[in-house]
Amino acid sequence: MNFFDRLHDRIRTVDSVVSIGLDPDLDRIPDHLEDHDLPRWAFNRRIIDATHEHAAAYKPNAAFYEDPDGWRALEETIAYAHGKNVPVLLDAKRADIGNTTRQYAQLLEKADAITVNPYMGRDSLQPFLADEESGVFVLCRTSNPGGEDLQDLELETGEPVYERVAALADLWNENDNVGLVVGATKPEELEELREQVPALPFLVPGVGAQGGDAEAAVEYGLADGVGLVNSSRGIIFAGEDSEAFATASKQAANRLKKRLNQYR
């Protein structure tokens, strides 16, 4: 089975489309974990133990691991999540050309899926797209305000850049392994993109700390019931500075699952 088949089964098993972002900011990890050999791993392990029954996937962002101890922590985290039968989507936004992008694609030897940046075109993504078993989420319409600087630019055809990205991603989906990253902060755009690419699953960030539209995220983010709605800080730091942080994260994940399931 490819990534989206496995994700479909996971969603059915836990009755959840919640993706939990594992972004262990060292400045926000509880003080009592600082003496551990790998504090980020110690933090993530407790989050996974507490939340795995509510998680359709985990989404560690590579930015929080890009140092020697961080990569060790990330490898431990991925292996541990797999031990709980939870797929891992690495939010790395990688792409390049030639040998460089082939090196980046080796990240899929550990994670189950990855986010990629389409700015350099298809050849920069080809090693990811060619991996039939892994998922590839193409950045399309992001939830940050600055995304408008490029994504809203109108092409000669009259379409904005982000709609062209969606159309290209649909063409690139020869192995049924492509999804889109589409933020939840503009529900009308979520709806338009779903009409344009009815078969592509979406990864929808922005629900939680960024205040995105949960109902739209579910209604338009899922393709045949498959897709992910992500929350990071709203779950993992729900109990910040508390020794009971893991319990707080479990409660936050369960709340989000129930909230999203109202609209499924």
C-alpha contacts under 8 A as a table, 3 or more apart, distances in Angstrom:
res1	aa1	res2	aa2	distance
1	M	4	F	7.94
1	M	5	D	5.61
1	M	6	R	6.33
1	M	133	E	6.83
2	N	5	D	5.37
2	N	6	R	6.36
2	N	132	E	6.48
2	N	133	E	4.13
2	N	134	S	6.16
2	N	135	G	7.61
2	N	177	N	7.12
3	F	6	R	5.14
3	F	7	L	6.02
3	F	112	D	6.56
3	F	113	A	7.08
3	F	133	E	5.66
3	F	134	S	5.08
3	F	135	G	5.26
3	F	177	N	6.86
4	F	7	L	4.80
4	F	8	H	5.97
4	F	135	G	6.83
4	F	177	N	6.80
4	F	226	V	7.29
5	D	8	H	5.07
5	D	9	D	6.46
6	R	9	D	5.18
6	R	10	R	6.23
6	R	87	P	7.98
7	L	10	R	4.95
7	L	11	I	6.07
7	L	56	A	7.09
7	L	57	A	7.81
7	L	87	P	7.20
7	L	226	V	7.13
8	H	11	I	5.21
8	H	12	R	6.36
8	H	225	G	7.42
8	H	226	V	5.68
9	D	12	R	5.18
9	D	13	T	6.11
10	R	13	T	4.98
10	R	14	V	6.28
10	R	15	D	7.98
10	R	56	A	5.82
10	R	86	V	7.30
11	I	14	V	5.59
11	I	15	D	5.34
11	I	16	S	5.20
11	I	17	V	5.86
11	I	56	A	5.40
11	I	226	V	7.51
12	R	15	D	4.98
12	R	16	S	7.19
14	V	53	E	6.22
14	V	54	H	6.16
14	V	55	A	7.21
14	V	56	A	6.91
15	D	54	H	7.80
16	S	54	H	6.22
16	S	55	A	6.51
16	S	56	A	5.72
16	S	257	K	5.78
16	S	261	N	7.16
17	V	55	A	7.21
17	V	56	A	5.32
17	V	57	A	7.97
17	V	226	V	7.76
17	V	227	G	6.56
17	V	228	L	5.06
17	V	229	V	6.03
17	V	257	K	7.13
17	V	260	L	7.67
18	V	54	H	7.04
18	V	55	A	5.40
18	V	56	A	5.40
18	V	57	A	6.89
18	V	228	L	5.90
18	V	229	V	5.20
18	V	230	N	5.89
18	V	231	S	7.47
18	V	253	A	7.60
18	V	256	L	7.29
18	V	257	K	6.09
19	S	55	A	5.94
19	S	56	A	5.75
19	S	57	A	4.79
19	S	58	Y	5.42
19	S	59	K	6.42
19	S	228	L	5.71
19	S	229	V	5.58
19	S	230	N	4.36
19	S	231	S	6.40
20	I	55	A	6.53
20	I	57	A	6.50
20	I	58	Y	4.83
20	I	59	K	5.80
20	I	230	N	5.72
20	I	231	S	5.40
20	I	232	S	5.56
20	I	235	I	7.18
20	I	236	I	7.90
20	I	253	A	7.85
21	G	58	Y	5.87
21	G	59	K	4.43
21	G	60	P	5.41
21	G	61	N	7.12
21	G	230	N	6.57
21	G	231	S	5.85
21	G	232	S	3.99
21	G	233	R	7.41
21	G	236	I	7.68
22	L	44	N	6.77
22	L	58	Y	6.64
22	L	59	K	5.74
22	L	60	P	4.31
22	L	61	N	6.71
22	L	232	S	6.37
22	L	236	I	7.14
23	D	60	P	5.73
23	D	61	N	5.79
23	D	64	F	5.95
23	D	232	S	6.76
23	D	233	R	7.60
23	D	236	I	7.98
24	P	28	R	7.40
24	P	29	I	6.59
24	P	40	R	5.73
24	P	43	F	7.14
24	P	44	N	7.23
24	P	64	F	6.42
25	D	28	R	5.41
25	D	29	I	6.35
25	D	40	R	7.96
25	D	64	F	6.45
26	L	29	I	5.31
26	L	39	P	7.89
26	L	40	R	7.15
28	R	237	F	7.76
28	R	240	E	7.03
28	R	241	D	7.58
29	I	33	L	7.10
29	I	34	E	7.71
29	I	39	P	7.82
29	I	40	R	7.66
29	I	43	F	6.97
29	I	240	E	7.46
29	I	241	D	7.45
30	P	33	L	5.87
30	P	34	E	7.36
30	P	240	E	6.72
30	P	241	D	5.05
30	P	242	S	6.62
30	P	243	E	7.15
30	P	245	F	7.96
31	D	34	E	5.48
31	D	241	D	7.19
32	H	35	D	7.01
32	H	243	E	7.52
33	L	36	H	5.70
33	L	39	P	5.62
33	L	42	A	6.80
33	L	43	F	7.05
34	E	39	P	5.52
35	D	39	P	7.14
36	H	39	P	5.16
36	H	42	A	6.93
38	L	41	W	5.37
38	L	42	A	6.25
38	L	69	D	6.64
38	L	70	G	7.84
38	L	72	R	7.96
38	L	73	A	6.22
39	P	42	A	4.94
39	P	43	F	6.08
40	R	43	F	5.07
40	R	44	N	6.09
40	R	70	G	7.27
40	R	73	A	6.09
41	W	44	N	5.03
41	W	45	R	5.94
41	W	73	A	4.66
41	W	74	L	7.06
41	W	76	E	6.71
41	W	77	T	6.18
42	A	45	R	5.30
42	A	46	R	6.52
43	F	46	R	5.43
43	F	47	I	6.36
44	N	47	I	4.94
44	N	48	I	6.01
44	N	77	T	6.52
45	R	48	I	5.13
45	R	49	D	6.09
45	R	77	T	6.76
45	R	80	Y	7.32
46	R	49	D	5.07
46	R	50	A	6.17
46	R	246	A	5.95
47	I	50	A	5.17
47	I	51	T	6.00
47	I	236	I	6.76
47	I	246	A	5.40
47	I	249	S	6.75
47	I	250	K	7.65
48	I	51	T	5.21
48	I	52	H	5.30
48	I	81	A	6.82
49	D	52	H	6.10
50	A	53	E	7.84
50	A	246	A	5.77
50	A	247	T	6.39
50	A	249	S	7.01
50	A	250	K	5.19
51	T	54	H	5.54
51	T	55	A	6.34
51	T	249	S	6.86
51	T	250	K	4.83
51	T	253	A	6.47
51	T	254	N	7.95
52	H	55	A	5.01
52	H	81	A	7.96
52	H	84	K	6.94
52	H	86	V	7.14
54	H	250	K	7.95
54	H	253	A	6.26
54	H	254	N	6.07
54	H	257	K	6.73
55	A	58	Y	6.86
55	A	86	V	7.16
55	A	253	A	7.62
56	A	86	V	6.58
56	A	87	P	7.35
56	A	228	L	7.47
57	A	86	V	5.54
57	A	87	P	5.05
57	A	88	V	5.64
57	A	89	L	6.91
57	A	228	L	7.80
58	Y	81	A	7.60
58	Y	86	V	7.05
58	Y	87	P	6.54
58	Y	88	V	4.93
58	Y	89	L	6.12
59	K	88	V	5.90
59	K	89	L	4.76
59	K	90	L	5.55
59	K	91	D	6.20
59	K	230	N	7.96
60	P	64	F	7.99
60	P	74	L	7.84
60	P	88	V	7.65
60	P	89	L	6.91
60	P	90	L	5.45
60	P	91	D	6.00
61	N	64	F	6.07
61	N	65	Y	7.62
61	N	90	L	6.12
61	N	91	D	4.54
61	N	92	A	6.16
62	A	65	Y	5.33
62	A	66	E	6.39
62	A	90	L	6.81
62	A	91	D	6.03
62	A	92	A	5.23
63	A	66	E	5.78
63	A	92	A	7.47
64	F	70	G	7.11
65	Y	68	P	7.97
65	Y	69	D	7.55
65	Y	70	G	3.90
65	Y	71	W	5.38
65	Y	73	A	7.33
65	Y	74	L	6.49
66	E	70	G	5.71
66	E	71	W	6.25
67	D	70	G	4.97
67	D	71	W	6.17
68	P	71	W	5.40
68	P	72	R	6.50
69	D	72	R	5.09
69	D	73	A	6.13
70	G	73	A	4.95
70	G	74	L	6.09
71	W	74	L	4.91
71	W	75	E	6.17
72	R	75	E	5.22
72	R	76	E	6.30
73	A	76	E	5.18
73	A	77	T	6.05
74	L	77	T	4.91
74	L	78	I	6.14
75	E	78	I	5.26
75	E	79	A	6.21
75	E	110	K	7.58
76	E	79	A	5.23
76	E	80	Y	6.05
77	T	80	Y	5.13
77	T	81	A	6.13
78	I	81	A	5.19
78	I	82	H	6.19
78	I	88	V	6.50
78	I	110	K	7.21
78	I	111	A	6.80
79	A	82	H	5.12
79	A	83	G	6.24
80	Y	83	G	4.91
80	Y	84	K	6.61
81	A	84	K	5.11
81	A	85	N	6.46
81	A	86	V	5.35
81	A	87	P	6.96
81	A	88	V	7.15
82	H	85	N	4.77
82	H	86	V	5.31
82	H	87	P	6.24
82	H	88	V	7.57
83	G	86	V	7.47
87	P	111	A	7.74
87	P	112	D	6.07
88	V	111	A	5.48
88	V	112	D	5.36
88	V	113	A	6.57
89	L	111	A	6.16
89	L	112	D	5.81
89	L	113	A	4.52
89	L	114	I	5.34
89	L	115	T	7.62
90	L	111	A	6.19
90	L	112	D	7.69
90	L	113	A	6.12
90	L	114	I	4.69
90	L	115	T	6.60
91	D	114	I	5.75
91	D	115	T	5.12
92	A	114	I	6.45
92	A	115	T	5.63
92	A	116	V	6.84
93	K	114	I	7.39
93	K	115	T	4.75
93	K	116	V	4.08
93	K	117	N	5.20
93	K	139	L	7.60
94	R	101	T	7.70
94	R	104	Y	6.66
94	R	115	T	6.82
94	R	116	V	4.74
94	R	117	N	5.83
95	A	101	T	5.66
95	A	104	Y	7.28
95	A	116	V	5.95
95	A	117	N	5.67
95	A	118	P	7.18
95	A	120	M	7.32
95	A	124	S	5.39
95	A	125	L	5.96
96	D	100	T	5.93
96	D	101	T	4.68
96	D	120	M	6.91
96	D	124	S	4.78
96	D	125	L	7.39
97	I	100	T	5.80
97	I	101	T	5.21
97	I	102	R	7.91
97	I	123	D	6.65
97	I	124	S	4.69
98	G	101	T	5.86
98	G	102	R	6.65
98	G	124	S	7.40
99	N	102	R	5.10
99	N	103	Q	6.26
100	T	103	Q	5.15
100	T	104	Y	6.36
101	T	104	Y	4.87
101	T	105	A	6.11
101	T	124	S	6.23
101	T	125	L	7.19
101	T	127	P	6.98
102	R	105	A	5.06
102	R	106	Q	6.72
102	R	127	P	5.80
103	Q	106	Q	5.39
103	Q	107	L	7.78
104	Y	107	L	5.89
105	A	108	L	5.80
105	A	127	P	6.01
105	A	128	F	5.62
106	Q	109	E	5.47
106	Q	110	K	7.91
107	L	110	K	5.79
107	L	111	A	6.43
108	L	111	A	4.92
108	L	112	D	6.11
108	L	113	A	6.51
108	L	114	I	7.15
108	L	134	S	6.90
109	E	112	D	7.77
111	A	114	I	7.29
112	D	133	E	8.00
112	D	134	S	5.36
112	D	135	G	6.44
113	A	134	S	5.19
113	A	135	G	4.12
113	A	136	V	5.70
113	A	137	F	7.51
114	I	134	S	7.98
114	I	135	G	6.32
114	I	136	V	5.31
114	I	137	F	6.15
115	T	136	V	5.91
115	T	137	F	4.59
115	T	138	V	5.87
115	T	139	L	6.92
115	T	181	V	7.83
116	V	125	L	7.38
116	V	136	V	6.84
116	V	137	F	6.12
116	V	138	V	5.08
116	V	139	L	6.21
117	N	120	M	7.60
117	N	138	V	6.06
117	N	139	L	5.52
118	P	121	G	5.38
118	P	122	R	7.10
118	P	124	S	7.57
118	P	125	L	7.18
118	P	138	V	6.45
118	P	139	L	6.70
118	P	165	V	7.44
120	M	123	D	7.62
120	M	124	S	5.86
121	G	124	S	5.73
121	G	125	L	7.06
122	R	125	L	5.22
122	R	126	Q	6.02
122	R	172	W	7.77
123	D	126	Q	5.07
124	S	127	P	7.76
125	L	128	F	5.46
125	L	129	L	6.16
126	Q	129	L	4.97
126	Q	130	A	5.92
127	P	130	A	5.21
127	P	131	D	6.66
128	F	131	D	5.49
128	F	134	S	7.90
128	F	136	V	6.64
129	L	132	E	7.08
129	L	136	V	6.75
129	L	172	W	7.36
129	L	173	N	7.61
129	L	175	N	7.41
129	L	177	N	7.18
129	L	178	V	7.44
130	A	175	N	7.44
131	D	134	S	5.73
132	E	135	G	7.89
132	E	175	N	5.64
132	E	176	D	7.63
132	E	177	N	6.36
133	E	177	N	7.31
134	S	177	N	6.48
135	G	177	N	4.93
135	G	178	V	6.02
135	G	179	G	7.33
136	V	177	N	6.05
136	V	178	V	4.85
136	V	179	G	6.04
137	F	178	V	5.83
137	F	179	G	4.47
137	F	180	L	4.85
137	F	181	V	5.95
137	F	202	F	7.74
137	F	203	L	7.19
138	V	169	A	7.04
138	V	178	V	7.25
138	V	179	G	6.20
138	V	180	L	4.77
138	V	181	V	5.83
139	L	142	T	7.03
139	L	180	L	6.02
139	L	181	V	4.81
139	L	182	V	7.23
140	C	151	Q	7.84
140	C	162	Y	5.35
140	C	163	E	7.69
140	C	165	V	5.96
140	C	166	A	6.33
140	C	180	L	6.02
140	C	181	V	5.46
140	C	182	V	5.85
141	R	147	G	7.30
141	R	151	Q	6.79
141	R	162	Y	5.80
141	R	181	V	6.47
141	R	182	V	4.68
141	R	183	G	5.99
142	T	147	G	5.90
142	T	181	V	6.90
142	T	182	V	5.66
142	T	183	G	4.93
143	S	147	G	6.98
143	S	182	V	7.39
143	S	183	G	4.45
143	S	184	A	6.63
143	S	185	T	5.79
143	S	186	K	7.75
143	S	205	P	7.20
143	S	206	G	6.18
144	N	147	G	5.55
145	P	148	E	6.34
146	G	149	D	5.55
147	G	150	L	6.24
147	G	151	Q	5.80
147	G	152	D	7.70
148	E	151	Q	5.11
148	E	152	D	4.95
148	E	153	L	7.53
149	D	152	D	6.58
149	D	153	L	7.21
150	L	153	L	5.50
150	L	161	V	7.12
151	Q	160	P	6.60
151	Q	161	V	4.99
151	Q	162	Y	4.99
152	D	160	P	5.11
152	D	161	V	5.92
152	D	162	Y	6.68
153	L	160	P	5.29
153	L	161	V	5.72
154	E	157	T	7.80
154	E	158	G	5.70
154	E	159	E	5.59
154	E	160	P	4.34
154	E	161	V	6.33
155	L	158	G	5.30
155	L	159	E	5.60
155	L	160	P	5.93
155	L	161	V	6.62
156	E	159	E	7.51
159	E	163	E	6.32
159	E	164	R	6.89
160	P	163	E	5.53
160	P	164	R	6.71
161	V	164	R	5.13
161	V	165	V	6.30
162	Y	165	V	4.99
162	Y	166	A	6.35
163	E	166	A	5.05
163	E	167	A	6.31
163	E	193	L	7.08
164	R	167	A	5.03
164	R	168	L	6.16
165	V	168	L	5.13
165	V	169	A	6.09
166	A	169	A	5.11
166	A	170	D	6.25
166	A	180	L	7.25
166	A	193	L	7.31
166	A	196	Q	7.79
166	A	197	V	7.03
167	A	170	D	5.14
167	A	171	L	6.50
167	A	196	Q	7.52
167	A	197	V	7.16
168	L	171	L	5.02
168	L	172	W	6.19
169	A	172	W	4.90
169	A	173	N	6.26
169	A	178	V	6.92
169	A	179	G	7.65
169	A	180	L	7.66
170	D	173	N	5.29
170	D	178	V	7.61
170	D	197	V	6.65
170	D	200	L	7.17
171	L	174	E	7.02
172	W	178	V	7.45
173	N	176	D	5.20
173	N	177	N	6.18
173	N	178	V	5.30
174	E	177	N	7.71
175	N	178	V	7.72
178	V	200	L	6.70
178	V	201	P	7.64
179	G	200	L	5.13
179	G	201	P	4.87
179	G	202	F	5.48
179	G	203	L	7.18
180	L	200	L	6.86
180	L	201	P	6.53
180	L	202	F	4.79
180	L	203	L	6.08
181	V	202	F	5.70
181	V	203	L	4.77
181	V	204	V	5.99
181	V	205	P	7.55
182	V	190	L	6.83
182	V	202	F	6.34
182	V	203	L	6.24
182	V	204	V	5.18
182	V	205	P	6.99
183	G	186	K	7.03
183	G	190	L	7.62
183	G	203	L	7.93
183	G	204	V	5.10
183	G	205	P	5.07
183	G	206	G	5.69
183	G	212	G	7.61
184	A	187	P	5.99
184	A	190	L	7.13
184	A	204	V	5.88
184	A	205	P	6.11
184	A	206	G	5.25
184	A	207	V	6.26
184	A	212	G	4.58
184	A	213	D	5.46
184	A	214	A	7.26
184	A	216	A	7.13
184	A	217	A	5.71
185	T	206	G	6.25
185	T	207	V	7.79
185	T	210	Q	7.58
185	T	211	G	6.97
185	T	212	G	4.27
185	T	213	D	6.07
186	K	189	E	5.64
186	K	190	L	6.68
186	K	212	G	7.52
186	K	213	D	7.60
187	P	190	L	4.93
187	P	191	E	6.30
187	P	213	D	6.47
187	P	216	A	5.51
187	P	217	A	7.37
188	E	191	E	5.14
188	E	192	E	6.32
189	E	192	E	4.97
189	E	193	L	6.07
190	L	193	L	5.28
190	L	194	R	6.18
190	L	216	A	7.13
190	L	217	A	7.45
190	L	220	Y	6.00
190	L	221	G	7.19
191	E	194	R	5.18
191	E	195	E	6.41
191	E	216	A	7.56
191	E	220	Y	5.62
192	E	195	E	5.24
192	E	196	Q	6.35
193	L	196	Q	4.91
193	L	197	V	6.12
194	R	197	V	5.27
194	R	198	P	5.17
194	R	220	Y	5.78
194	R	221	G	7.31
195	E	198	P	5.60
197	V	200	L	5.91
198	P	223	A	6.55
199	A	223	A	5.56
199	A	224	D	7.66
200	L	223	A	6.09
201	P	221	G	6.53
201	P	222	L	5.59
201	P	223	A	5.03
201	P	226	V	5.90
201	P	227	G	4.80
201	P	228	L	7.83
202	F	221	G	4.96
202	F	222	L	6.30
202	F	223	A	7.64
202	F	227	G	5.16
202	F	228	L	6.40
203	L	221	G	7.03
203	L	227	G	6.00
203	L	228	L	4.82
203	L	229	V	5.95
203	L	230	N	7.13
204	V	207	V	7.60
204	V	217	A	6.30
204	V	221	G	6.54
204	V	228	L	6.12
204	V	229	V	4.71
204	V	230	N	5.95
205	P	212	G	7.89
205	P	229	V	6.08
205	P	230	N	4.86
205	P	231	S	6.65
206	G	209	A	6.95
206	G	210	Q	4.89
206	G	211	G	6.30
206	G	212	G	4.93
206	G	230	N	7.10
206	G	231	S	7.06
207	V	210	Q	6.01
207	V	211	G	5.45
207	V	212	G	4.32
207	V	213	D	6.44
207	V	214	A	6.13
207	V	217	A	7.93
207	V	229	V	7.12
207	V	230	N	6.51
207	V	231	S	5.91
208	G	211	G	5.27
208	G	212	G	6.67
208	G	231	S	5.60
208	G	232	S	7.69
208	G	233	R	7.66
208	G	234	G	5.38
209	A	231	S	7.60
209	A	233	R	6.54
209	A	234	G	5.55
212	G	217	A	7.95
213	D	216	A	5.48
213	D	217	A	6.11
214	A	217	A	4.97
214	A	218	V	6.42
214	A	259	R	7.68
214	A	260	L	6.36
215	E	218	V	5.41
215	E	219	E	6.07
215	E	260	L	6.89
215	E	263	Y	5.93
216	A	219	E	4.97
216	A	220	Y	5.71
216	A	221	G	7.31
217	A	220	Y	5.71
217	A	221	G	5.02
217	A	222	L	7.91
217	A	229	V	6.65
218	V	221	G	5.14
218	V	222	L	6.06
218	V	229	V	7.39
218	V	260	L	6.55
218	V	263	Y	6.31
218	V	264	R	6.33
219	E	222	L	6.63
219	E	263	Y	6.73
219	E	264	R	6.97
220	Y	223	A	7.78
221	G	227	G	5.97
221	G	228	L	7.23
221	G	229	V	7.62
222	L	225	G	5.09
222	L	226	V	4.94
222	L	227	G	4.56
222	L	228	L	7.35
223	A	226	V	5.13
223	A	227	G	6.50
225	G	264	R	8.00
231	S	234	G	5.92
231	S	235	I	6.38
232	S	235	I	5.64
232	S	236	I	6.11
232	S	237	F	7.98
233	R	236	I	5.35
233	R	237	F	5.22
233	R	238	A	7.18
234	G	237	F	6.06
234	G	238	A	5.69
234	G	252	A	7.23
235	I	238	A	5.17
235	I	248	A	7.79
235	I	249	S	4.92
235	I	250	K	7.62
235	I	252	A	5.28
235	I	253	A	5.89
236	I	239	G	7.55
236	I	245	F	7.78
236	I	246	A	7.64
236	I	249	S	5.28
237	F	240	E	4.86
237	F	245	F	7.15
237	F	249	S	6.88
238	A	245	F	6.88
238	A	248	A	5.58
238	A	249	S	5.52
238	A	252	A	6.64
239	G	242	S	5.68
239	G	244	A	6.70
239	G	245	F	4.19
239	G	246	A	7.22
239	G	247	T	7.74
239	G	248	A	4.98
239	G	249	S	6.59
240	E	245	F	5.99
241	D	245	F	7.27
242	S	245	F	5.20
243	E	246	A	7.84
244	A	247	T	5.43
244	A	248	A	6.47
245	F	248	A	5.04
245	F	249	S	6.19
246	A	249	S	5.00
246	A	250	K	6.28
247	T	250	K	5.09
247	T	251	Q	6.34
248	A	251	Q	5.14
248	A	252	A	6.19
249	S	252	A	5.02
249	S	253	A	6.07
250	K	253	A	5.17
250	K	254	N	6.14
251	Q	254	N	5.15
251	Q	255	R	6.13
252	A	255	R	5.07
252	A	256	L	6.24
253	A	256	L	5.20
253	A	257	K	6.13
254	N	257	K	5.03
254	N	258	K	6.19
255	R	258	K	5.23
255	R	259	R	6.06
256	L	259	R	4.92
256	L	260	L	6.06
257	K	260	L	5.27
257	K	261	N	5.99
258	K	261	N	5.02
258	K	262	Q	6.47
259	R	262	Q	5.59
259	R	263	Y	7.73
260	L	263	Y	5.74
260	L	264	R	6.79
261	N	264	R	5.02
